[in-house]
Amino acid sequence: MNQEAMMKILESLSTLSAKKLQTSLSGVLNEIQKYGIGKGLQEYPDLLGKLFTAIRKADGAQFFSRFPESADQLMNLLWEAVALRAERIQEMKSLLENAERPMQVNIEASDSPFRGHFIVREGKITGCAGLVPFKDEDFRFMGPTEVLMDLLTGDLPMGFSNLRLQTAGHSGWVSRIAPIIRELAKLLKGAQRSEDKIGSGI
């Protein structure tokens, strides 16, 4: 698939009805995966933001329950993108390098198979679908799919005051995790453009 085809796919996300998105999004995820999330984000910094918006429109919980493999695919694409961009974005790189200690964080939806985790260790961030064993986790976010997507995109107050969001783990972890979620939200919304690289003068 070439750049023009990818552009048409992304444009369709904002025009398709919720019902049509329900049946189209699995194919879109497959095409993005084949195209390469790194290449996709370089050309379209708001790619993930458009994707998350479309999934919300399609009712994420219903979509992921119908296509559980898509829930895993989105999580894997998300954390692959984060790991790639974390190497290039000064704010995220500094944040990870200055992390007080390693952390393992689970994200688990209560109404769909949307679940994954991320790990911060030695100045790097990695993540994928599935959960780290609960005995090894430092913190866990739980709640409806919609609320977790709000958390990831920065549309949930960073005080985590939404009563629909549940957490497990010591409250002291929030101050360590919140800055990472904020940088993640910038990536999802396309605020971190491909030219915003270390050494670019920003």
ROMAR-245988 format. One record per residue: x, y, z of N, C-alpha, C in turn. Coordinates in Angstrom, 1 decimal. Each point is the difference from the previous one (the first is absolute). Layout:
   n_xx   n_yy   n_zz  ca_xx  ca_yy  ca_zz   c_xx   c_yy   c_zz
      X      Y      Z      X      Y      Z      X      Y      Z
...
***
This chain:
   n_xx   n_yy   n_zz  ca_xx  ca_yy  ca_zz   c_xx   c_yy   c_zz
    0.8   -1.2    0.0   -0.8    1.2    0.0    0.9    1.2    0.0
   -0.4    1.0   -0.8    0.8    1.2   -0.1   -0.6    1.1    0.9
    0.7    1.2    0.0   -0.4    1.1    0.9   -1.4    0.5   -0.3
   -0.3    0.0   -1.3   -1.3    0.5   -0.4   -1.2   -0.9    0.5
    0.3   -1.3   -0.1   -1.0   -0.9    0.5   -0.2    0.1    1.5
    1.1    0.2    0.7   -0.1    0.2    1.5   -0.8    1.2    0.3
    0.3    1.1   -0.8   -0.8    1.3    0.3   -1.5   -0.2   -0.2
   -0.3   -0.8   -1.0   -1.5   -0.2   -0.3   -0.6   -0.8    1.2
    0.8   -1.0    0.5   -0.5   -0.8    1.1   -0.3    0.9    1.2
    1.0    0.9    0.3   -0.1    0.9    1.2   -1.2    1.0   -0.2
   -0.1    0.4   -1.2   -1.1    1.0   -0.3   -1.4   -0.7    0.2
   -0.1   -1.3   -0.3   -1.2   -0.7    0.1   -0.4   -0.2    1.5
    0.9    0.0    0.9   -0.3   -0.1    1.4   -0.9    1.1    0.5
    0.1    1.1   -0.5   -0.8    1.2    0.4   -1.3    0.1   -0.7
   -0.2   -0.8   -1.1   -1.3    0.1   -0.7   -0.9   -1.2    0.1
    0.6   -1.1    0.4   -0.9   -1.2    0.1   -0.9    0.1    1.2
   -1.2   -0.6   -0.1   -0.9   -0.1    1.1    0.5   -1.0    1.0
   -0.5    0.1    1.2    0.4   -0.9    1.1   -0.2   -1.4   -0.4
   -1.2   -0.3   -0.7   -0.3   -1.4   -0.4    1.1   -0.5   -1.0
    0.3    0.9   -0.9    1.0   -0.4   -1.0    1.4   -0.2    0.6
    0.3    0.9    0.9    1.3   -0.2    0.7    0.1   -1.3    0.7
   -1.1   -0.5    0.6    0.0   -1.3    0.7    0.6   -1.1   -0.9
   -0.4    0.1   -1.3    0.4   -1.1   -0.9    1.3    0.3   -0.7
    0.5    1.3    0.0    1.1    0.4   -0.8    1.3    0.1    0.9
   -0.1    0.2    1.2    1.2    0.3    0.9    1.0   -1.1    0.0
   -0.4   -1.2    0.0    0.9   -1.1    0.1    0.9    0.0   -1.2
   -0.6    0.3   -1.2    0.8    0.1   -1.2    1.0    1.2    0.0
   -0.5    1.1    0.6    0.8    1.2    0.1    1.3   -0.3    0.9
   -0.3   -0.7    1.1    1.2   -0.4    0.9    1.0   -0.8   -0.7
   -0.6   -1.0   -0.8    0.9   -0.9   -0.8    0.9    0.8   -1.0
   -0.6    1.0   -0.7    0.7    0.8   -0.9    1.0    0.9    0.6
   -0.3    0.5    1.2    1.0    0.9    0.7    1.2   -0.9    0.5
   -0.3   -1.2    0.4    1.0   -0.9    0.5    1.0   -0.3   -1.2
   -0.6   -0.3   -1.1    0.8   -0.4   -1.2    0.8    1.2   -0.5
   -0.6    1.2    0.1    0.7    1.2   -0.5    1.1    0.4    0.9
   -0.1   -0.3    1.3    1.0    0.3    1.0   -0.4    1.2    0.8
   -0.1   -0.2    1.3   -0.5    1.1    0.9    1.0    1.1    0.0
    1.3   -0.3    0.0    1.0    1.1    0.0    0.0    0.8   -1.3
   -0.2   -0.6   -1.1   -0.1    0.7   -1.3   -1.3    0.8    0.0
   -1.1   -0.6    0.5   -1.3    0.6    0.0    0.0    1.3    0.8
    0.6   -0.1    1.2    0.1    1.2    0.9    0.9    1.1   -0.5
    1.0   -0.4   -0.7    0.9    1.0   -0.6   -0.7    0.8   -1.1
   -0.9   -0.6   -0.7   -0.7    0.7   -1.1   -1.3    0.6    0.5
   -0.6   -0.6    1.0   -1.3    0.5    0.6    0.1   -0.1    1.5
    0.6    1.1    0.6    0.2    0.0    1.5   -1.3   -0.2    0.8
   -1.2    0.3   -0.6   -1.2   -0.2    0.7   -0.7   -1.4   -0.3
    0.8   -0.9   -0.6   -0.6   -1.3   -0.4   -0.7   -0.7    1.2
    0.7   -0.1    1.1   -0.5   -0.7    1.2   -1.2    0.7    0.5
    0.0    1.4    0.0   -1.1    0.7    0.5   -1.2   -0.2   -0.8
    0.1    0.0   -1.4   -1.1   -0.3   -0.9   -0.5   -1.4    0.3
    0.9   -1.0    0.2   -0.4   -1.3    0.3   -0.8   -0.2    1.3
    0.4    0.6    1.0   -0.7    0.0    1.3   -1.3    0.7   -0.1
   -0.1    1.1   -0.7   -1.3    0.7   -0.2   -1.0   -0.9   -0.7
    0.5   -0.7   -1.1   -0.9   -0.9   -0.7   -0.5   -1.1    0.8
    0.9   -0.6    0.8   -0.4   -1.1    0.9   -1.0    0.4    1.0
    0.2    1.2    0.6   -1.0    0.5    0.9   -1.4    0.2   -0.7
    0.0    0.5   -1.2   -1.2    0.3   -0.8   -0.7   -1.4   -0.2
    0.8   -1.0   -0.2   -0.6   -1.3   -0.3   -0.4   -0.8    1.2
    0.2    0.6    1.2   -0.3   -0.6    1.3    1.1   -1.1    0.2
    1.1    0.5    0.6    1.2   -0.8    0.2   -0.3   -1.4    0.7
   -0.8    0.0    1.1   -0.2   -1.2    0.7   -0.7   -1.0   -0.9
   -1.0    0.5   -0.7   -0.8   -0.9   -0.9    0.9   -0.6   -1.2
    0.8    1.0   -0.5    0.9   -0.4   -1.1    1.1   -1.1    0.5
    0.6    0.3    1.1    1.0   -0.9    0.5   -0.6   -1.4    0.4
   -1.2    0.1    0.5   -0.6   -1.3    0.4   -0.4   -0.8   -1.2
   -0.3    0.7   -1.1   -0.3   -0.7   -1.2    1.3   -0.5   -0.7
    1.1    0.8    0.1    1.2   -0.3   -0.7    1.2    0.1    1.1
    0.1   -1.0    0.9    1.0    0.0    1.0    1.4    0.1   -0.5
    0.3   -0.5   -1.2    1.3    0.1   -0.5    0.4    1.4   -0.3
   -1.0    0.9   -0.3    0.2    1.4   -0.3    0.5    0.7    1.3
   -0.6   -0.4    1.1    0.4    0.6    1.3    1.5   -0.2    0.2
    0.5   -1.2   -0.2    1.4   -0.3    0.1    0.8    0.7   -1.0
   -0.5    0.1   -1.2    0.7    0.7   -1.1    0.2    1.4    0.3
   -1.0    0.7    0.5    0.1    1.4    0.3    1.0    0.2    1.2
   -0.1   -0.8    1.0    1.0    0.2    1.1    1.4   -0.2   -0.5
    0.3   -1.0   -0.9    1.3   -0.2   -0.5    0.5    1.1   -0.8
   -0.9    0.5   -0.9    0.4    1.2   -0.8    0.3    1.2    0.9
   -0.9    0.2    1.0    0.2    1.2    0.9    1.4    0.0    0.6
    0.3   -1.1    0.6    1.3   -0.1    0.8    1.2   -0.1   -0.9
   -0.2   -0.5   -1.2    1.1    0.0   -1.0    0.3    1.5   -0.4
   -1.1    0.7   -0.2    0.2    1.4   -0.3    0.6    0.8    1.1
   -0.4   -0.2    1.2    0.5    0.7    1.2    1.5   -0.3    0.1
    0.4   -1.3   -0.1    1.4   -0.3    0.1    0.8    0.7   -1.0
   -0.5    0.0   -1.3    0.8    0.7   -1.1    0.1    1.5    0.3
   -1.1    0.6    0.3    0.1    1.5    0.2    0.7    0.4    1.3
    0.0   -0.9    1.0    0.7    0.4    1.2    1.5    0.2   -0.2
    0.5   -0.6   -1.0    1.4    0.1   -0.3    0.3    1.4   -0.7
   -1.0    0.6   -0.5    0.2    1.2   -0.9   -0.6    1.3    0.7
   -0.9   -0.2    0.9   -0.6    1.2    0.6    0.7    0.4    1.3
    0.6    1.2    0.1    0.8    0.3    1.2   -0.7   -0.1    1.3
   -1.3    0.5    0.0   -0.7    0.0    1.3   -0.2   -1.4    0.5
   -0.4   -0.9   -0.9   -0.2   -1.4    0.4    1.3   -0.7    0.4
    1.0    0.2   -0.8    1.3   -0.6    0.3    0.5    0.4    1.3
    0.0    1.3    0.3    0.4    0.5    1.3   -0.8   -0.5    1.2
   -1.3   -0.1   -0.2   -0.9   -0.5    1.0    0.3   -1.5    0.3
    0.3   -0.8   -1.0    0.3   -1.4    0.3    1.4   -0.2    0.6
    0.9    0.8   -0.5    1.4   -0.1    0.6    0.0    0.5    1.4
   -0.9    0.9    0.4    0.0    0.5    1.4   -1.0   -0.7    0.9
   -0.6   -1.1   -0.5   -1.0   -0.7    0.8    0.7   -0.5    1.3
   -0.7    0.2    1.1    0.6   -0.3    1.3    0.3   -1.5    0.2
   -0.9   -0.8   -0.6    0.2   -1.5    0.1   -0.7   -0.7   -1.1
    0.3   -1.2   -0.3   -0.8   -0.7   -1.1   -1.5   -0.2    0.4
   -0.8   -0.1   -1.0   -1.4   -0.2    0.3   -0.7   -0.9   -1.0
   -1.0   -0.7    0.5   -0.7   -0.9   -0.9   -1.5    0.3    0.2
   -0.7    0.5   -1.0   -1.4    0.5    0.1   -0.9   -0.8   -0.9
   -1.1   -0.5    0.6   -1.0   -0.7   -0.8   -1.2    0.9   -0.3
   -0.6   -0.3   -1.1   -1.2    0.8   -0.5   -1.0   -1.1   -0.4
   -1.1    0.0    0.8   -1.0   -1.1   -0.2   -1.4    0.5   -0.1
   -0.7   -0.3   -1.2   -1.4    0.4   -0.1   -0.9   -1.0    0.7
   -1.1    0.5    0.5   -1.0   -0.8    0.7   -1.1   -0.5   -0.9
   -0.1    0.6   -1.2   -1.1   -0.4   -0.9    0.5   -0.4   -1.4
    1.2   -0.3   -0.2    0.5   -0.5   -1.3    1.4   -0.6    0.2
    0.6   -0.6   -1.0    1.3   -0.6    0.1    1.1    1.0   -0.2
   -0.3    1.3    0.1    1.0    1.0   -0.1    0.9    0.0    1.2
    1.2   -0.5   -0.1    0.9   -0.1    1.2    1.4    0.0   -0.5
    0.9    0.6    0.8    1.4    0.0   -0.4    0.8    0.5    1.2
    1.3    0.2   -0.2    0.9    0.5    1.0    1.1    0.8   -0.6
    0.7    0.8    0.9    1.3    0.6   -0.4    0.9   -0.1    1.1
    1.3    0.0   -0.3    1.1   -0.2    0.9    1.0    1.1   -0.2
    0.4    0.7    1.0    1.1    1.0   -0.1    1.2   -0.5    0.8
    1.1   -0.1   -0.7    1.2   -0.6    0.6    1.2    0.5   -0.8
    1.0    0.5    0.7    1.3    0.4   -0.5   -0.2    1.0   -1.2
   -0.9    1.0    0.3   -0.1    1.0   -1.0   -0.8   -0.3   -1.2
   -0.6   -1.2    0.0   -0.8   -0.5   -1.2   -1.5   -0.2    0.5
   -0.9    0.0   -1.0   -1.4   -0.4    0.2   -0.3   -1.0   -1.0
   -0.6   -1.1    0.5   -0.5   -1.1   -0.9   -1.4   -0.4    0.4
   -0.7   -0.6   -0.8   -1.4   -0.4    0.3   -0.6   -0.9   -1.1
   -1.1   -0.6    0.3   -0.7   -0.8   -1.0   -1.3   -0.5    0.6
   -0.7   -0.7   -0.8   -1.3   -0.6    0.5    0.3   -1.0    1.1
   -1.1   -0.3    0.8    0.2   -0.9    1.1    0.5    0.7    1.3
   -0.2   -0.7    1.1    0.4    0.6    1.3    1.2   -0.7    0.6
    0.8    0.8    0.7    1.1   -0.6    0.8   -0.7   -0.7    1.2
    0.6   -1.1    0.5   -0.6   -0.6    1.2   -0.3    1.0    1.1
   -1.2   -0.2    0.6   -0.4    1.0    1.0    1.0    0.1    1.1
    0.7   -1.1    0.3    1.0    0.0    1.1    1.2    0.9   -0.3
    0.2    0.2   -1.3    1.1    0.8   -0.5   -0.3    1.5   -0.3
   -1.3    0.3   -0.1   -0.4    1.4   -0.4    0.2    0.9    1.2
    0.3    1.3   -0.4    0.1    1.0    1.0   -1.3    0.8    0.1
   -0.7    0.1   -1.1   -1.2    0.8   -0.1   -0.9   -0.6   -1.1
   -1.4    0.2    0.2   -0.9   -0.5   -1.0   -1.1    1.0   -0.1
   -0.4    0.3   -1.3   -1.2    0.8   -0.3   -1.0   -1.0   -0.5
   -1.3    0.2    0.5   -1.1   -0.9   -0.4   -1.2    0.9   -0.2
   -0.8   -0.4   -0.9   -1.3    0.7   -0.2   -0.5   -0.3   -1.4
   -1.1    0.6   -0.4   -0.6   -0.2   -1.3    1.0    0.4   -1.1
   -0.2   -0.6   -1.1    0.9    0.3   -1.2    0.1    1.5   -0.3
   -1.2    0.6    0.0   -0.1    1.5   -0.3    0.8    0.8    1.0
    0.0   -0.4    1.2    0.7    0.8    1.1    1.5   -0.2   -0.2
    0.4   -1.2   -0.3    1.5   -0.3   -0.2    0.5    0.7   -1.2
   -0.8    0.1   -1.1    0.4    0.7   -1.1    0.1    1.5    0.3
   -0.9    0.5    0.8    0.1    1.4    0.4    1.3    0.2    0.8
    0.4   -0.9    0.9    1.2    0.1    0.7    1.2    0.1   -0.9
    0.1   -0.9   -1.0    1.1   -0.1   -0.9    0.1    1.3   -0.9
   -1.1    0.6   -0.3    0.0    1.2   -0.9    0.1    1.3    0.8
    0.0   -0.1    1.3    0.1    1.2    0.8   -1.3    0.7    0.2
   -1.1   -0.7   -0.3   -1.3    0.6    0.1   -0.6   -0.3    1.4
    0.7   -0.7    0.8   -0.4   -0.2    1.4    0.9    0.8    0.9
   -0.6    0.8    0.9    0.8    0.9    0.9    1.2   -0.8    0.6
    1.2    0.6    0.0    1.1   -0.7    0.5    0.0   -0.3    1.5
   -1.0    0.5    0.7   -0.2   -0.4    1.4   -0.7   -1.3    0.1
   -0.3   -0.6   -1.2   -0.7   -1.3    0.0   -1.3    0.1    0.9
   -0.7    1.1   -0.1   -1.2    0.2    0.9   -1.2   -0.7   -0.6
    0.0   -0.5   -1.2   -1.2   -0.7   -0.5   -0.3   -1.2    0.8
   -1.2   -0.1    0.6   -0.4   -1.1    0.8   -0.1   -1.3   -0.7
   -0.1    0.1   -1.4   -0.1   -1.2   -0.8    1.4   -0.7   -0.2
    1.0    0.8    0.4    1.4   -0.6   -0.1    0.4   -0.5    1.3
    0.4   -1.3    0.0    0.5   -0.6    1.2    1.5   -0.3   -0.1
    0.7    0.0    1.1    1.4   -0.2    0.0    0.4   -1.0    1.1
    1.1   -0.7   -0.2    0.5   -0.9    1.0    1.5    0.3    0.1
    0.5    0.2    1.2    1.4    0.4    0.3    0.1    1.2    0.9
    1.1    0.2    0.5    0.3    1.1    0.9   -0.3    1.4   -0.7
   -0.7    0.9    0.7   -0.3    1.3   -0.6    1.2    0.8   -0.4
    1.2   -0.3    0.6    1.2    0.7   -0.3    0.4   -0.2   -1.4
   -0.4   -1.1   -0.7    0.4   -0.2   -1.4   -0.6    1.0   -0.9
   -1.2    0.6    0.4   -0.7    0.9   -1.0    0.9    1.1   -0.4
    0.8    0.6    0.9    0.9    1.1   -0.3    1.1   -0.4   -1.0
    0.3   -1.2    0.0    1.1   -0.5   -0.9   -0.6   -0.4   -1.4
   -1.3   -0.5    0.0   -0.6   -0.4   -1.2   -0.6    1.1   -0.8
   -0.6    1.0    0.7   -0.7    1.1   -0.6    0.8    0.7   -1.1
    1.3    0.4    0.2    0.7    0.6   -1.0    0.2   -0.8   -1.3
    0.1   -1.3    0.2    0.1   -0.9   -1.2   -1.3   -0.1   -0.8
   -1.1    0.0    0.7   -1.3    0.0   -0.6   -0.2    1.3   -0.8
    0.5    1.1    0.6   -0.1    1.3   -0.7    0.7    0.0   -1.3
    1.3   -0.5    0.0    0.8   -0.1   -1.2   -0.7   -0.9   -1.0
   -0.5   -1.1    0.5   -0.7   -0.9   -0.9   -1.2    0.6   -0.7
   -0.7    0.8    0.7   -1.2    0.7   -0.5    0.5    1.0   -1.1
    1.1    0.6    0.1    0.5    0.9   -1.0    0.3   -0.8   -1.3
    0.6   -1.1    0.2    0.2   -0.9   -1.2   -1.2   -0.4   -0.7
   -1.0   -0.4    0.8   -1.3   -0.5   -0.6   -0.7    1.1   -0.7
    0.1    1.3    0.5   -0.7    1.1   -0.7    0.8    0.6   -1.1
    1.2   -0.4   -0.2    0.9    0.5   -1.1    0.7    1.3    0.4
    0.0    0.3    1.3    0.7    1.2    0.4    1.5   -0.1   -0.2
    0.5   -1.2    0.1    1.5   -0.3   -0.2    0.2   -0.3   -1.5
    0.4    1.0   -0.8    0.1   -0.2   -1.4    1.4   -0.7   -0.3
    0.0   -0.6   -1.2    1.2   -0.8   -0.3    1.3    0.9    0.0
   -0.2    1.3   -0.2    1.3    0.8    0.0    0.4    0.4    1.4
   -0.8   -0.3    1.0    0.3    0.4    1.3    1.0   -1.0    0.6
    1.2   -0.1   -0.5    1.0   -1.0    0.4    1.0    0.7    0.8
    0.7   -0.9    0.7    1.2    0.5    0.8    1.0    0.6   -0.9
    0.4    1.2    0.4    1.0    0.7   -0.8   -0.6    0.9   -1.1
   -1.4    0.1    0.0   -0.7    0.8   -1.0   -0.1    1.4    0.4
    0.4    0.3    1.3    0.0    1.4    0.4   -1.2    0.4    0.8
   -0.9   -1.0    0.3   -1.2    0.3    0.8    0.3    0.1    1.5
***
